[in-house]
Amino acid sequence: MIRIELGPEGLGRTRFALSPLNVAADLLHALRRNPQSVDRPWQARAGEALRTRRLCLLAVLGGGGPHGYAPDFVRPQPPAFHTSVDSALHQVATTSTERIRYELTLALGGHSWDDTPAGRPPRLLLEALQRGEKHLAQRIADEMAQFWQLAFEPHWPRLQTRLEDDIAARGTAIARNGLTHAINQLSPAITWRDGGLDFHTYGPHQLNIDADAVILVPCPVLPWALFCGGDPDDTPDPRAPWICYPSLMPASASPSLSEELIGNTRARLLAELARPRTTGELAQRLHLSRATVSYHLQILHRAGLLDRSHHSRHVFYALASGVDGQPAGVSSPKRST
């Protein structure tokens, strides 16, 4: 677990932000960690961009190594509510030599890669490092610019509207129920407790951070929350903690299967499953018990309306291929063989 100590003043300075480049980095991270959790269209867009432009170094650093860590300079900290792509790319390209050296020392020292045969760093990365940290930063910025242009730029107006709607909905929730309640609704991994945030991770990782604020960044491609930054004071160019969390689905994208046919609860579940989610996530988002959610998921799965996939100890559910949430989808579910 990562514990972020905030106190009342830090909570008051906690803010939301939009970051298009963070979204691109989130997609690279998700594809490396669990590609099956990423919607198929985004898998295709990212794969085509990386392949056709040969963005091999970006794929290595953006996705991180087998031990999980991806250097943070690939995803610059949002300095304002909305940071343009050009400004964020400039942040990447001008990352200080000391900062890059610090992050890559962590990465090559076991956080991403090690000396074992299965965990050794790619030769591509080591060769790029031989030309110096400034060259590496500029190359990553150039590759990220190409990745953004091919995979995201045509879709960004729609995505930006979705993310702005998410933040507006969170603002309404804050006005009605308070900031701490709204924070607890961001993700099952995030909990407000005793003047700070608990970010629940899997495995033995333990970290305590004293922070002046936290930045909350919605993401349309991540099925889970992701912790970034949160450096000790003696770190080169320390960064405040920020958390990328799964954004809400837009109302216009909610499936419209007739509630007369499947019932209100199952219609609400389908509306949340355009992206893969676990039983626990669905229970928290819909304010239902895990047992209730599990019961309805089993029925929808047996009807052929949902796909089920396993990742580590978790089971993810998502709309089955070909199910678009329209009434016609009920009359022609997948056939069992």
N, C-alpha and C positions, 0 to 999 in steps of 0.2 A: 504493500500500500504506500502511496505517496501522500504525505500530510502537508497541506499548505496552511500555515498559520497566518490569518489575516487580521482578525479583530474587527471592531466596528468601523474604524477608518479605512482599513483595507477593503472591507466589504463595500463601503460607500464609493470607493474609487474603481471597483470592478466594473468593466464595461464590455460591450459587444463590439465586434468589428467584422467587416467584410474583407476577404483577402483572396482575390482570384488566383494568385500564385500558390497560396496555401492549398487551395482546392486541387491544383495540378499535382502538388507534392503529396497530398492525401491519396490521390489515385495511384501514384507510383508505389506508395507505401502499402496500400491495400492489395495491389496486384502481387507484391512480393510476399506479403504475409499470408493471404488467403484469397487467391484469385476467384474462387468459386463464389465468394460473397459479393463480388462486384457485378452489377447488372451487365448483361451480355453486350448491349450497345457500347458501354464504356470500355469493356474489355477490347472490343473490336477497334474502337477509335484509338485507344492508347497503343495497342499492338501495331496498328498500321503506321502511326506516327513514329514510334521507336524503330520500326523495321525500315520504312522507306527513307528516313533521314539518318539512319545508322547512329542513333543517339545512345551508344553503348555506355559511355561514361555516366550519363545521366541515369540510365537504368540501374547501374551499379550503386551510385551514391544515393539516388532518390529512394530506391527500394530498401537500402540497408543490407547488411550481411546476414549470414545464417543465425547470428546471435541476437538479431533484432534491432540494433541501434542504427538509425540513419542520421548522418551529420545534419545539424540544425541549420547550417548556413544556406542549405538548398531551399529552405522555407523561411524567409526573413520575417522577423516579428512585425506585426501590423502597427505602425506608429500612429494611425488615425482610424476613424470609423471606416473609411474606404480608401484603400491604397491602389493606385492604378498599376497596371501590369508593368509599364515602363519604369515607374518608380521602384517597384519591387525588384525588377531585374537589375536596376542600378544598385540596389542594396546588396544583391548577390555578388555582382561583379566587383564591388568595392569592399567586400568583407576584408577585415584586417588580416594580415599575415599571421599575427599571434592567435587570432580566433580560429582560423582554419587549422593551424598547427595543433591547437588545443583539441579541437574536435576530432581530427584525424588520429591524434595520439590515442584518444579514447577508443576510436573505431578499430585501429590496428592493434591495440593492446588488449583486445578480448571482447569489447562491447559489440563489435560487428564481425570481426575476423580474428583468427589466432593462427598458431603454427601447426595445428593438426591438419592432416591431409584433406579432411572434409571442410575445414574452416579457413583455409588460407586465402588471403586477399587476392583478387584477380590481378593478373599481370598488367592489364590495361590501366588500373588505378595506380599501381606502383610506377609505371612508365610515365604517367601524367604528372605524378608528384616529383619526378626527377627534374622537371622543367620549372618547378617552383610553385608556391602557393598562389601567387597572383595569376599565373597562367591557368592554374586549375580553376580559380574562381571565375575568370573570364570565359573559359570554355564551358563551364557548367551554366553560366548565364546565357551563353549563345545557344546551347542545346535546349535549355528550358524555354527560351523564346520560340524555338522551332516547335517544340512539343506543344506549347500553348497555342500557337497559331493553327496547327493541324487538328489537335484534339478538342480544343475548348473554344476558340474564338467564335466560330459560327453559332455556338450554343450559349454563349455567355449572356446575352440580353435576357433570355428566358431564365437562366440559372440565377442571374442577379435579382430578378424580380422574385423568384422563389425564396432566396436568402433574405431579401428585405422583408418579405411577408413573414418569414420565420421570426425575425427579430421583432417585428411589429406585434406578432402574437405573443412573444415572450414579454414585451412591454405591457401588453394588456394583462397578462397573468401576474406581472409584478404589481400593477395598480390594484388588482383585485385581491391578491393573496399574499403579496410581499415577495421580496427578492429571494429569501432563503427557500421558500416554497418553489419558486420558478426555477432556481438552480437545481433543486432535487428532481425536477421533471426533465432535465436535459438528457440524462442517460442513467441507466442503472449503475454505471461505474462511478457516478459523482454523488456525493452526499455532503450536505452542510451539517457540521457538528461542532458545538462548543467553540465558536469563534473561528472556524476555519473549514477548509474543504478536505475531504477524504477522497482521493482518487484511487479506486480499487484496481489493482493489477493482478495478473496471474503469475504465480511463482513466488519466490522468497524475497523479491525486491522490496526494500524498505528505504524511504527517504523522507526527511523532514526539512521543510523550507519555510523561512520567514519571508513574507512577501508584502509589498505595499499595495498590490492589486493583482487581479487576475484578468486576462483578456479571454473572452468567450467568442469563438469563431464557428459559425454554422458551416456544415459541409454537406453537399448533396450526393457525394459518392461514397462516403464512409458508412459502414453499418455499425461501427462502434466508436466510442470516444477515444481520443488520442491526446496524450500529454506531451507538451513541448516546452523547451526553455527551463526556467527555474534554476538558474545557475548560482553557485556560491559567490560571495562578494569578491573573492580573490581570483575569480575566473576572468580571462581577457574579455572585455566588452560583455559583461554579464547581462543576461536577458531575463525579463520578468516571465513568470509562468503564463502560458496560455494553453487553452484546451480547445481542440477541434471536436465538435459534437455533431451527431447526425441531425440534419435539418428535417423539419416537418415536411410531409408531402403537401403540395398545393391542393386546395380544395377542388380545382378543376381537374386534377389527375386522379381523384378518388374514384374507385370503381363504383358503378351505379347498378349493380345487380339488385334486382327487386327484393326488398325486405320482406315482401309477402311470400317469396319463395324460400329464402334462406334465413330470415330472421334478422333483427337489428344487431345482435351481438356478432354474428358471423359476417354481416355486411361491414361492420366497423373493423373487424379483423382483416378482411380482404383489403379494405382501404389503407391499411398500414403495411401491406405486404407486397407493394410494388418493388421493395428492396428486401433482402433477407433480414429476418429478425429472429431472436430467440424467444422462447416462452416467457422468460423473465422480463425481457424488454417490452413485449406486448402487454403483459400484466401491468407493468408500471405506467405505460403510456395511456392505457385505457381504464386504469383504476379498477382492475378486476383481480380476482385471486388467480394464482398460477394454476390451480386445479381446474377452474372454469375455463381459462384460456386453453389449457391442454386438451380438455374434453372437446371443445369446438374445433381445435386444430386437427384432431384425429378424424373428425367427421369430414372436414373439408379436404383433408389429404386422401381419405378413402374415396371421396367423390371425384378425385382427379383434378381438383382445382388448385392444389398446392404441390410444390416440390419440396423435398426435405433433404438436407445435406448435413454432414457431420464435419466439424472442425475442432480438433483437440477434444475437449470434454463437452463441447457445446453442439446443440442441434439447431440449425437455422431453417426457417420456413420462408417460402417466397411463392408468389403466383406462378403457377405452372406455365410452361412454354405454350403460347397460343391462347392463354386466358387473358382477355383484355378488360374484364370486369363488366362487360355489357351483358344484358339479359340473354343474348344468344349464347353466351359462353356457358350458361347453366344447362342448356339442352344438349350440348355436345362436349361433355368432359372427356378427359383422356380415358381410353379403354385399357383395362388391365389385361395382361397377357400371362 
